[in-house]
Amino acid sequence: MTDWYTYTVTDIVGANVTFEVLTHWSNGTETTSILEEDITTSFSMMVIGANLEPGTQIREEFDWEPIIGFPMIWPPRTLNETIMVEYEAGTREMNVLDWVHPPSFGYTRQIYHWDKENGIQTYYQVDSSATDFASGGEYTYIAKFQLVDSSINVLVIPEYPAGTVMLLVFIAITVSIDLYRRKKLHT
């Protein structure tokens, strides 16, 4: 089980965003991994385009064949609405995708929120129930991930950013935050 994750953008090249993901496990250990996302095709959708409007298709139809060998076709995913969400630093506009997977082996609903101005995922919830083919029993799965803190208030990821410039900005912000945290910890 995990207590929290920290996603740090380390590189942007074209439509690809690279994150370093720090996972803090419930037993107190931490692991670091790398996640690469294409803002137009990635499965996890940690980031989408900035300043998109409701009705914008963010993913095309997706033909998926899971390990169990039953193909599924997911329809295109289109933003439903833009909502306002209150954070400690102020109110932010969020793009929302709330959709139900096509019936296959059970029911799955996914709800996503992305900061409208920068396209970074701030909320994800999945509710699922289906038949476990190995045991024949039913299972229910519910998970929720929510942004609780951010090192910056606004970060715009343009459609085709200048990767080197953006990387330098991220490094400068990260160093500034790290120095601030160290100063705060030692006072």
N, C-alpha and C positions, 0 to 999 in steps of 0.2 A: 504494500500500500504506500501511496505517496502523500506527503503533507503539502508540498508545493513544487512549482516549476518556475524557473526564470529563463525567459527567452531573450537572447541578446542578438541583435542583427550584426553580423560580422562582414557581410559582403552583399553587394547588389550588382548583378551583371545582366543587363537587358531585363527580361521578365523574371529572372531567377533571383530569389532572396535566400541567403544562407543565414541560419540561426545557430548559435551555440545554445544548447539546452542543458541547464543545470537542474537535475532532479534531486530533491531532498526526500529521502525515504523515511517512513515512519520509525524505522529502527535507528535513525540518526545518521546513516551513511548518505553520501552524495555521489552521484555519477554525472558525467558530462558526455553529451553526444552532439552530433552535428545533424541538422535537418536542412535539406535544400527544398525550396518551394518554388514552383513555377506559378506565378499569380494568375495564370489562365487555365491550367490543367491539373494542379495538384489535388490529391485525394483529400488531404486533411484540411485544406483551405485556411491555413493560419494567416494568410494575407491575400487580399484581392486588390483590384485597382482602386485608386483614390477617387473621391468625388463622384461616385456612381449614383445613378438615380433609380428609384423603384421602377420595376419593369425591365431592368437591364439583366440580360442573361450572363451569369458569371461562370457557368460550366455547361458544356455541350452534353448531349446524350452520351451515356457511358455504358459500354458493354463490359460486364465484369463476370468472370468465372472464378468463384472462390475455390478453395482447396477441395471442398466436398463435391465439386464437379457439376453443380447445377448453375447454368448461366443465368444471369440477371441483367436486364437492361434498365438502367436508371434514366429517367427523363431529364431533359435540360433543367438546370436549376436557375431560377430567376428571382431577383430581389423582390420581396413583398412590399416593404415599406421602409420609411425612415422615421426613427423615434428619437426622443430626447431622453438621455440618461444622466442622472445626477451623480457626480463624483466629488470627492473632497476638494479637488482643484477647480470645480465648476461643472456646468452642464455641457455635455457633448452630444453631437448628432451621431446616431448609429444606424447603419444599414442593417436590415433584418432579412434573413432567409429562414422561413418556418415551413418545413415540408415533411411529407410522409412518404417513405419509400414505397414503391409499388409492392403490392402483396406478393410474397414469395413463400416464405416459410413461417411467417409471423408478421408482427406489426413493429415498425420502427419509425419514430418521429425524431427529427433533428431540428434544433433551433440554433441559429448562429446570429451573433451581432459583430459587426466590424465598425471601427471608428470611421466615420464617413470621410474625414479629412485626410487620413493616412492609410486606410485599408487594412489595418492590423486587427486581428480577431481579439475581441474583448470578452466574449461570452460564447459558450457552447454547452448545449444540453442534449442528451440523447436518452430517449425512453424506448425500450425494446422488449418484446416478449415473443418467444418462438418455441419450437420444438427442438430439443437436443437430440440429434440423430443417433449419437452414440448410446444414450441411455433410454431414449424414447420419452423422457419426461419433459415437462415444460420449464422454461426459465424466464426470469425477468431481469433486465439490466437497466439501471438508471445511473447516469453520471452527469455531473455538472462541473464545468471549468469556468471560472470568472476572474477577470482582471481585478486585482485589488490594489496594485501599486504600479506606477510607471516612473521611469527615470526622466522622462521628458513629457511636456504637455502636448506638443504638436510635432509630428514627423510626417512629412509628405513624401510618399514614394511615387515619383512620377512614372508615367507609362514606360519610358525608356531613360532611366537616370544615368548620369555619368558616374559609373561605379567607383572610380578612384576618389572623386570629390566626396561622394556620399560616405565612403569608408573613412576618409579623414574626418568628416564631421562626426561620425559615430565614435571614432577613437577619441576625439577631443571631448565629446560629451561623457563617454565612459570614464576617462581619466579624471575629469572634473568631478563627477559624482563619486568616484572611488576616493579621491582626495578629501572631499567633503565628508564622506562617511568615516574615513580614518580620523579626521579632525574631530568629528562629533564623538567617536568612540573613545578618544583619548582625553576628552575634556570632562 
